[in-house]
Amino acid sequence: MAVTDGKVKTSKNLERNSDWLSQELGVDRSFDVIRRDINIANRKAAIFFIDGFIKDSVMERVLSVLNTIDPQEIRPSAFKKIFQKYLTYIEVETTDDLHEVVDKVLAGPAALLIDGIDEVIIIDAREYPIRNPEEPNLERVIRGSRDGFVETIVFNTALIRRRIRDPKLRMEMLQVGSRSKTDVCVCYIEDIASPKLVEMVKEKIANIKIDGIPMAEKSIEELIAPGSYWNFFPKVRYTERPDVAANHLLEGHVLIIVDTSPSIMILPATLWHHLQHAEEFRQSPTLGVFIRWLRYAAVFLSVFLMPTWLLFASNPQYLPEMLKFIGPSKPGKINLAVQFLLAEMGINLMRMAAIHTPDALTTSLGIIAAVLIGDVAISVGLFSPEVVLYTAIAAVSIFATPSFELGAANTLLRIMLLVGTGLFGLAGFLGAAVIVFLILLTTKSFGVPYLWPLIPLNIRALRDIFVWPPVPAISLRIFAPHYRDKTRQASPVGAYAKPIPEEMPEVKKPRRKNRKKRKIIKL
């Protein structure tokens, strides 16, 4: 075979091309790689495909048409006539590189080779195993759409296209992994997203040198946004909801869609992005703000409630007279800090067990956990009642965190504060809190400070984070650069202003002399 610039050029000899492809694809050794020899207009031909990836109905229709071709009808240009006239299927392309043919076949399409023609026809009639786009379990809403991303990248891009029919919406496909060749799509709106951000993301993905990414989006995250063991805050946000992904696209974010994964990466992502939930935007503005503030309070309690109570319970001299009641009524037989750490370990073990427990046994697991940790542990003096209470509140607050990754990071922060408080008291509590703040202050997500718009301060953006404005009052995109399209509405009305009606009724004022005349007649 002729090799040019790393490409294996096809020849007009069918047997030579077919033997090379059979050797590379392992036709005789892999049962699901199939080679089908046929005749097209008295010419020998062969089709290569993967069993389970091909739509049988499409291929049957294609083959039935090819079998009816008269040799006289394709002269003198056989390839041009077959490709343009008889291949009526929409998704077809050609290539003269056998390496590319191997990649295409392994991705799902079928390859058609015809004797005497030095080009291969790729017929994209693949059909991946797919589940229905059901609502994600982690991002349920009371009001809103019930569709969610699936493991097939083409369906995920279609769900986004359905919501944003903008010709500027770009879906650029890349491949990662020298062996897996996983499809990775970089999605953005061209005249909104920052070109520097887009180029940086594509360059990072293109520079990935690895054999495969079986863990899909998580492997991509670690390869393009490398972190460290001491910084465990998530630098990208995950979502399985198409409406959430579309909303971030309109704000100037970039999406990374990885084949075989139902989770879409959103970047950049600050701390506040991980605290948002679709339910806030599906309610009235006032109710949405209440839900948001309640979630912020829950996240704050999940981190600081247990260490703060431990600090005051261990050091009652810090409490004023009116708060002297804070402290354990029954201290228990072991140290309070150790009690909290054991309770934290028990909560996390139950969470892990709940994931691996079959649905039929989840009720039994809850009963066992409640009896062992709640009742028996208190009665034997292992835990004080307050420790169980505050541990339960912190656990519920963690579950109220929209981002699972941020919830796991907050769990580690809470343990860090508990250890510091238990060992060094107030100094340990303050020292651990300062370390956490410094980590947040030095963290960036693709060039964006993690605490933005709090640090550095942006009053307008900070206001939108704590008090989300109604849709009629949203005018600008927060993450779009200044030289891009930052306007969401041409002339938005105020939050409580009435919109101008499309057609104003014409009111004719009576003439002054007519009013006088009517008045005289009345007298």
N, C-alpha and C positions, 0 to 999 in steps of 0.2 A: 504494500500500500504506500502511496506517495504521502510523505510527511512535509508540510509547509508551515513554518512558524508555530510548531506545536500542534497543528491540526492534521488529522488523517483524512486526506481528500478521498472522496468517493470516486470510483471508476465506473465505466460503462458495463463492466462485467458483473453480472448479478451474483454469480457464485462466489466471486472474490469478496464482494461486500457482505454477502450473507454469512459466509464462513467466519469473517472477522467479527461480525456482530454476535454470532452464535458463541464464539469463543469468549468474548468480553462479557456477554450477558449470562453465560453459563446455561445455555438452553438445555443441554443434556443432563445437567446436574441439579438444576432448580426446577421443581415441578410446575411452578406458577409462571415461569417465563416461557412463552409459547411462540413458536415460529410456524406460520401457516403458509404453505406454498400454493399459489393459485396461477391462473392464466388470465391475462387481460389482452384482448385483441390479438390472440395467437402469440403473445409475448409472455415469457416466464416472469413471475412476480412473487414477492414474499412479503408477509406482514409480520412484524414483531410487536408483541404487546404483553402486558402483565395481566394474568387472570385475576379478576376481582376489581380491576380499575376501569374496565371498559363497559360502556353501555351496549348491551347486546342488540337492542332495537336499532340504534344508530348504525352500528357496523353491518348489520344485516341489510339495511337500506343502501348503504354505500356499496357493499359487495354485489348486491342485485343489479345496481346500475352499471358497475364496471363489467359485469359478466355479459351485458348486452351490447357492448361496444363492437362495432364492425371494423375490422382492420383498415378498410378503405377510408373510413371516416376520420381517422387520426393522421392521415398523411397530408403534408410531408413533415409537420412538426408534431410529433406524438406527445411529447411532454406538455406542450402548451395547450393542446386540445384536451388532454385528459384533465389537466389541472383546472382549466378555466371553464370547460363545458360540462364535464361529466362528474366532477367532484362538487356536488351541490351542497355539501355540508359547509357551514359557515366558518368554523374555526379550523382552518388548515394553513400550513406554512411550509416552506421548503428550506433545506440546508444541504450543504455539500461537505460537512464535517462529520465524520463518523463518531467522534468523541461526543459531539453535541447530540447525535442521535441516541447514544447510550444514555445520556443524562435525561433526554426527553422521555424515552421509553420507561426508565425507572421512576420518573415522576408521574406516569399515568397515560400519556397519549400513545397512540399506535404509530408505527413507522411503516410506510409503504415503499418498497423498492421494486423497480421495474427494469428488466433487462434492456440494455442499450441506452439507458438514461443515467447520467452521472449526478443526479440530484435525488434526494430522499424527501418524500412527502410526509409531513407530520400531521396526523389527524387527531385533534384534541377532542376525543369523545370519552374522556375519563369520567368516572363516577365514584367518588370516594364514599366509604361508609360514613354516615352522618346521622346525628340525632337531631330531633326537632329543636328549634331555637326557643327553649323554654326560659322562664324568668329565673335569673340567678338567685341562688339561696342566700348569698351574702349581701345582696342589695335589693331586697324586696321593698316595695312601696305599696301604699294603700290605693293611691290613684296613679295612673300612668300605664305605659306600655308593658306588656308581659313577654316581650321577646328578648332574647339574650344572645350573646356571641356563642359560637360553637367551635369545634376543633378544625374546621375547614376554612382556609384563608379566603377563598373566593366568596363564600357565603358571608363572611364577616365584612369584607369590603362592600358587598351588595347592601348589607344592612345600613352602612354609613352612607352610601350613595343614595339610598332611599330617602334619607333625611336631609342631605345637602346636595342639591342638584345644581351645583355651581361648576361651570367649566374650568374654573381655576383650581378645583380640588385635584390634587395630584396623588397618585398611588404608584410609587416607584418601587419596583421589585428588585431585591438583591438575594444572593444565596450565601449561606454560611455553612461551613463544614466541608472539609475535603472529602469526607465519606458520606455524611448524611445529606449534604446539599439541601439544607432546609431553606424553604422560601421565607424571606423576611420582607415585609412591606413597610416603607416609610411613607406615612400619610400626612399631608398638610395642605393648607390653602395657600396658593402661591403668592397672592398679593396681600396676605395678612401676616403669615409667619415670618420670622426673622431669617433672611437668607444665610446669615452666619451660623445660626443654630441648625438649620437644615443641613448645610454643608458639613458642619462638625459631626452631626449624627451619622450621616452617610459615610463620612470618612472613617469614623470609629468602627462602623459595621464592616466596611470594606477591608479594614486592616486586621480583622479577626483571623487568627491562624489557629485553627483547632480541627480535629478530625470530625467532631459531631457535637450537636447540642440536644441530647435526648430530653433534657429538662426544659427545653424551649425557651420561653420568655425569661425565666430566672437566670439561665445561663447567659443570655444576651445582656441582661441588666448588669451582672457581675463583670462582663467583659468590656462594656462601654462606660460603665460608671463604677470603677473599682473603688471600694471603700477600705476600711481597716477594721481590726477587731475591736478597737475602742470606740469607733463611730458606727453605731448600729441603727441609726435613723434611716428610714427608706428615702432614697433620692428620686424615685419615680413612683407614680401612682398607678395602681391597677384598677381596671374596671371591666365588668362583663356586660354592661348596659350600653347599647348603641346610642341612646339619647344623651347619656353622660359624655360619651366620646365625641359626639357631634357638637355638643355645647363647648367643649374645650377646644375643638378645632376653630370654632368661631371666635374664641378668645385669643387665638394666636399660638396655641400649643402644637406640638408635633406628636403624632401617634406612631407606635411601632407595633405592627401586627405580625405575629409569628405563627406559621402553620403548625397545626396539631395542638394549639393552645387556645382556650376560650377567653383568656385574659389579655386585655389590650394595655400596653404601657403608655402612659401620658407623661410627657416631659416638656419643660421643667415642672417640678412639683415642690412647692414649699410646704411648711408645716401646716398651713391653713387649708391647703388643698386636701390633705388627708383627713381633715375634720368636716368636710362637706359631704352631704348625702342628698340623693335625688328627692327624698321626701320633702325637704325644705322648699324646693322649687315647685312642688306640686300642690302646695297649700297657699292660702292667702298670705300677703306679705307680713301681716302682724303675727299670724300663727307660725309662719316660717321662721321669723326672728325668734319667737319663743322657743321653738324646737332647737334652733341653733344655739341659743344661749344655754339651754338645758344640757345640750350635748357638751358644750365647752365646760360647764360646771362638772359634768360627769367625768370628763377626761382629767380635769384638775384633781378631783377627788381620788381617782384611780391611782394617781401618783403620790399625792401628799397626805391623804387622810391617815393611812396607817402609820407612816413615820412621825407625823405630827402628834397623834395620840400617844404613840410610844414615848416621844420626847417629854410630853407633859405628865404622863403617868409615871415615868421614871424620875422626873424632876418636878414634883408638885410646887416647889418654891417659885417657879416661873409663873404660876397661875394667880390671877387676882382672886379676891374673896368670893366673888359671885360665880367663879368657875371651879371652885374647890371640889365639886362633885365629880369632876373628870378623873377617872382612875378606875382600876379594877376593884369590884366589890369582893371577888374571890380571886386572889392573885394567882392561884395555881401552884403546882409543885416545882415548876421550872421557870427560868428567866423569861420575862415578857418578850424580849427580842428573839429568843429561841422559839417561843411559841409562835410568833408571827412567821418566822422562817419555815417552821414545820407546817403551819397552816397554808402558807404560800406554796410549798411543795405539794401538799395534798390537793389544793385547787387545780394546779397545773397537771397533776397526775389524773385527776378526774376528767379534765378537758381532753387529755390525750386518749384516755380510755373511751370517752364518748365518741371520738372519731373512729376508733377501731371496733366499737361495739355494734353488732347487728341491730337493726331497728327493733326487732322483736324483744331485745334484752335491754333497751335503753331505760325503760321504766324500772326494771330491777336494779340497774346501776344507780339511778337516782335515789331509790329507797336505801340501798346499801350506803351510799355516800352520806345521806342525811342522818342515818342512824349512827354510823361509826364516827363521823366528824362532828355532827351536831349534838347528839344526845350523850352517847357513851363517853366521848372525849371530855365533855364537861363534867359528867357525873364522877368519873374516876380522878378528876383533878388535873388532867393533862393540859387542858386549855381553860382559860377563864371565859365567861360568856361574852365579854366585850371583844375579845380577840376574834371569836367566831363571827360576831356581828360585823365588825369593821372589815374583816377579810371578805365576808359575803358582799358587803357594799362595794368594796374595791373590785371584786370579781364581776359584779353586775355592771359597774362603770366601764370596765374593760370591754365587756360585750357590747356596750353602747357606742364604742369607738367605731366609726365607719370603716377605717382601714385596719385590716388584720395585721399588717406589718407594723403600723404605728402602735397598735395595742400590744404586740409582742415587745416592741422597744420600750413602751411605758412600763411593762412588767419588769424588765431588767432595771429600769431607773428606780422603780419602787424598791426592789431588792437592794440596790446600791444605797439608797437612802436609809433603809432599815439597818443594814450592816454598819453604816457610818454612825447612825444614831445610837445603836446598841453598844458600839465600842467606845465612842468618844463623846456621847451626849450632844449638847448644843453645838459644840465645835465640829463634830462629825456631821451633824445635820446640815449646818451652813456650808461646810467644806464640800460635801457631796452635791448640794444645790448649786454652788458656784461652778463645780466641774461640769455639771449638766448644762448650765447656761453657757459656759465657754464652748462646749461641744456644739450646741445649737448655733452659737455666734460664728463659729469657724466653718460650719457646714455649708456647702453650696450644691445646688442642683443644676448642672450644666450652665454654670456661670451666674445663676440667680441666688442671692443670699437666702438661706433657709428661713429666716425670720422676716423676710420682706413681706409686707410693707411696714412692719413695726421697726425693724432695723435693716437698712436705712429707712427713715420715716417718710411715708407717703400718706398724707392725711386723707385724700380722697379714696385711695385704694383701701386704707384701713377702715374707713367708714363703711365701705361696701362689704367688708368682711364681717363686721359686727352687726350692721344694720343693712341687710340686703335690700336694695331699692326695688320697687315694683317694675315690671317690664316696661311700661311706658316711659319711665324715667331713666332707663339704661341707655346711655348715649355713646360711650367710648369703650374700646377694648383695652384691658389692663396690660396684657402681655405683648400687644402688637407694638413694634418699634415706631418711632415718631414719623419716619418717612414712609410707613406702610399705611394701609387703609385702617384707620383707627375708629372710624365712625360706624356705629351700628344702626343708628337712626338719623335721618337727615335733619329733622327738626323735632326732637322728642318733646312731649308736653310734660308738665310738672307731675309730681307724684299724685297730687290730689286735684289736678286741673281737669276740666271736662274737655274732651276732644271736640274740635270744630266739626259740625255736621257737614256731610258732603254737599248737600244742597240746602241753602237757606231759603225759607219761604219769602216770597216777595210781598212786602207790606206797602200798600199805597196810602199815603196820608191825604186826607181830604183837604181840598183847597180852602183857604181862609175865607174867601168871599162866599163860598157855599155855606160855611158854618154861620156866617152873619145872616145870610138870607133865610136859612132855616129858623134862626132865632127870631127874626122879624115876623115870619109867618106864624110862629108859635104865639107871639104876643098878640 
